């Protein structure tokens, strides 16, 4: 694995860091800590600044308005943008739109790209990915998928329920996973406009963390008719395409979480260097220094695991084991780092004088979203026991 950073990638990385320091972090003062939203007028102004600085949709090919970065280059840039909870959205590379762009780039036909992909890339619309269902439907086990699409001439009629669908409130369209004619083997992805008759965004579900643009929503599909031209890819390709989307998406989550882990420790370091007690600076206490050292080890380890998985993917290899290792380790690292940062800053960290309490609430979802820690451990262990992966 070549860890050399090309000059052009390093320049983008520096641009991303400057954007976060000069634009995103100051703009966090406008952030609604409870709902995770910014005033739309401010968002549009800052998105224009991201475009001017050449940071718009950095993950896409140059031919489609991006920077043409490979996945390792994307990891380096996203880890900088991830230092602010609003920077990825301002640069149009946040979940779920970033993962949906990737999927549409791979699988959408020209008509679908014109209708959904290009407006999404331009930032004119938002999207959502509807897979998770309430019990007994699909959660960590996709085999329990219950949403079903029945063939009716040149249309499909979708019935089912989804929940915790990130970004659905205000989205222009959904990518919906559904069985076809009751067959799990025929699971398919459908592009469903949110103005389709029979579709209802039931509610934004209240969660521990901030909601972000579009929230985490409960959805209902009651005899929603979609034309067969709305199939993404082909019938029965749903799970293959979901892996094409979810593998890289797990890694881009890791990239952003690495950035936020670093930000937490930077906030704690600034506090420790200024705080005086017991006749000296808090930063001079060995116990505090060890907390920083532990975080540094975990952040660097997670970063390298993420880069390794990205390198395997860019070379066309099977990165599933590496992705599970990275997702498990980095999600745990984020939670540990924000917790340590709050402990170092004491009551100040617990208050809203600092942003750590927001990061703390949002971080908890990392160990659940895109496969809970326990599922990734199960996958890793099974691969080791089967001999598919070595130690």
Residue pairs with C-beta under 8 A, 6 or more apart in sequence:
1 307
1 308
1 311
3 307
5 13
5 76
6 73
9 69
9 73
9 76
9 77
12 54
12 55
12 58
12 67
12 69
12 73
12 77
13 76
13 77
13 80
15 53
15 54
15 55
16 55
16 58
16 77
16 80
16 81
16 87
16 91
17 80
17 83
18 53
19 49
19 50
19 53
19 55
19 81
19 87
19 91
20 80
20 81
20 83
20 84
20 87
23 46
23 49
23 50
23 87
23 90
24 46
24 81
24 83
24 84
24 86
24 87
24 90
25 83
25 84
27 38
27 42
27 46
27 86
27 90
28 84
28 85
28 86
28 355
30 38
30 39
30 42
31 37
31 38
31 85
31 86
31 358
32 38
32 210
33 210
33 352
33 358
34 210
35 210
35 211
36 85
36 209
36 210
36 211
36 212
36 213
36 362
37 210
37 211
37 212
37 213
38 86
43 89
43 90
46 86
46 90
47 56
47 90
47 91
47 92
47 123
49 90
50 56
50 90
50 91
50 92
54 67
55 77
55 81
55 91
56 65
56 66
56 91
56 92
56 123
57 64
57 65
57 66
57 67
57 91
57 92
57 93
57 101
57 121
58 66
58 67
58 69
58 74
58 77
58 78
58 91
58 93
59 66
59 67
59 69
59 74
59 78
59 93
59 98
59 101
59 102
59 252
60 66
60 67
60 68
60 101
60 105
60 121
61 68
61 105
62 68
64 105
64 121
65 121
65 122
67 73
67 77
69 77
70 310
70 314
71 248
71 251
71 310
71 311
71 313
71 314
72 307
72 310
72 311
72 314
74 252
74 255
74 310
75 251
75 252
75 255
75 306
75 307
75 310
78 88
78 93
78 252
78 255
78 256
78 259
79 255
79 256
79 258
79 259
79 262
79 303
79 306
80 259
81 87
81 88
81 91
81 93
81 256
81 259
82 88
82 255
82 256
82 257
82 258
82 259
82 260
82 263
83 259
83 260
83 262
83 263
83 266
84 259
84 263
85 210
85 260
85 358
85 359
85 362
88 94
88 95
88 98
88 256
89 212
89 213
92 98
92 121
92 123
93 252
94 212
94 256
95 166
95 167
95 249
95 252
95 253
96 127
96 128
96 129
96 166
96 167
96 249
97 120
97 126
97 127
97 167
98 249
98 252
99 129
99 245
99 246
99 248
99 249
99 252
100 120
100 127
100 128
100 129
100 175
100 245
101 117
101 120
101 121
102 244
102 245
102 248
102 249
103 175
103 232
103 241
103 244
103 245
104 112
104 113
104 116
104 117
104 120
104 232
105 117
106 241
106 244
107 189
107 232
107 233
107 237
107 241
107 244
108 116
108 117
108 191
108 232
111 229
112 191
112 229
112 230
112 232
116 125
116 127
116 172
116 173
116 191
119 125
119 172
120 126
120 127
125 171
125 172
125 173
126 167
126 170
126 171
126 172
126 213
126 214
127 167
127 171
127 172
127 173
127 174
127 175
128 165
128 166
128 167
128 168
128 171
128 173
128 174
128 175
128 214
128 217
129 165
129 166
129 174
129 175
129 245
130 162
130 165
130 168
130 174
130 175
130 176
130 177
130 192
130 219
131 138
131 142
131 162
131 177
131 242
132 138
132 139
132 162
132 163
132 164
132 165
133 139
133 144
133 145
133 146
133 147
133 160
133 161
133 162
133 163
134 161
134 163
134 218
136 144
136 146
137 144
137 145
137 146
137 147
137 160
137 161
138 144
138 145
138 146
138 177
140 371
140 372
140 375
142 187
142 239
142 242
143 184
145 177
145 178
145 179
145 184
145 187
146 160
146 161
146 179
147 158
147 159
147 160
147 161
147 162
147 176
147 177
147 178
147 179
147 221
148 158
148 159
148 160
148 178
148 179
148 180
148 181
148 182
149 156
149 157
149 158
149 178
149 179
149 180
149 181
149 188
149 190
149 226
150 156
150 157
150 159
150 180
150 181
151 180
151 181
152 225
154 227
154 228
155 225
155 226
155 227
155 228
156 180
156 190
156 225
156 226
156 228
156 230
156 231
157 223
157 224
157 225
158 176
158 178
158 190
158 192
158 198
158 221
158 223
158 224
158 225
158 226
159 221
159 222
159 223
159 224
160 178
160 220
160 221
161 218
161 219
161 220
161 221
162 176
162 218
162 219
162 221
163 205
163 216
163 217
163 218
163 219
164 205
164 216
164 217
164 218
165 174
165 216
165 217
165 218
165 219
166 212
166 214
166 215
166 216
166 217
167 212
167 213
167 214
167 215
168 174
168 194
168 201
168 214
168 215
168 217
168 219
169 201
169 204
169 214
169 215
169 217
170 213
170 214
171 194
171 214
172 193
172 194
173 191
173 192
173 193
173 194
174 191
174 192
174 194
174 219
175 189
175 190
175 191
175 192
175 232
176 189
176 190
176 191
176 192
176 221
177 187
177 188
177 189
177 238
177 242
178 187
178 188
178 190
178 238
179 186
179 187
179 188
180 186
180 187
180 188
180 235
180 236
185 236
186 235
186 236
187 236
187 238
187 239
188 231
188 232
188 233
188 234
188 235
188 236
188 237
188 238
189 231
189 232
189 233
189 237
189 238
189 241
189 242
190 226
190 230
190 231
190 232
191 226
191 230
191 231
191 232
192 199
192 221
192 224
192 226
192 230
194 201
196 224
196 225
196 226
197 224
197 225
198 221
198 222
198 223
198 224
198 225
199 219
199 220
199 221
199 222
199 224
200 219
200 220
200 222
201 217
201 218
201 219
202 217
202 218
202 219
202 220
203 217
203 218
204 211
204 215
204 216
204 217
205 215
205 216
205 217
205 218
207 216
207 365
208 361
208 364
208 365
209 358
209 361
209 362
209 363
209 364
209 365
210 358
210 361
210 362
232 241
233 240
233 241
243 320
246 370
246 371
247 313
247 319
247 320
247 323
248 313
249 370
250 323
250 326
250 327
250 370
250 371
251 306
251 309
251 310
251 313
251 323
251 326
251 327
253 327
253 330
253 331
253 366
253 369
253 370
254 302
254 305
254 306
254 326
254 327
254 330
254 331
255 306
257 302
257 330
257 331
257 333
257 334
257 363
257 366
258 299
258 302
258 303
258 306
258 330
258 333
260 334
260 338
260 359
260 363
261 295
261 298
261 299
261 302
261 330
261 333
261 334
261 337
261 338
262 299
263 359
264 337
264 338
264 340
264 341
264 356
264 359
265 292
265 295
265 296
265 299
265 337
265 340
265 341
267 341
267 345
267 354
267 355
267 356
268 292
268 340
268 341
268 344
268 345
268 349
268 356
269 283
269 292
271 282
271 344
271 345
271 348
271 349
271 354
272 281
272 282
272 283
272 288
272 292
272 344
273 281
273 282
273 283
274 281
275 281
275 282
275 283
276 282
278 285
282 288
282 344
283 289
288 344
291 340
291 343
291 344
294 336
294 340
295 333
295 336
295 337
295 340
298 329
298 332
298 333
298 336
298 337
299 333
299 337
301 329
301 333
302 326
302 329
302 330
302 333
305 322
305 325
305 326
305 329
305 330
306 326
306 330
308 322
308 326
309 319
309 322
309 323
309 325
309 326
310 319
312 318
312 319
312 322
313 319
320 379
320 383
321 379
321 380
321 383
321 388
321 389
324 371
324 376
324 379
324 380
325 376
325 380
327 370
327 371
327 376
328 373
328 376
328 377
328 380
330 366
331 366
331 367
331 373
332 367
332 373
334 363
334 366
335 363
335 364
335 366
335 367
338 356
338 359
338 360
338 363
339 360
341 349
341 356
341 359
342 349
342 350
342 356
342 357
342 360
343 349
345 354
345 356
348 354
349 356
349 357
350 356
350 357
351 357
352 358
367 373
380 389
383 389
384 390
384 391
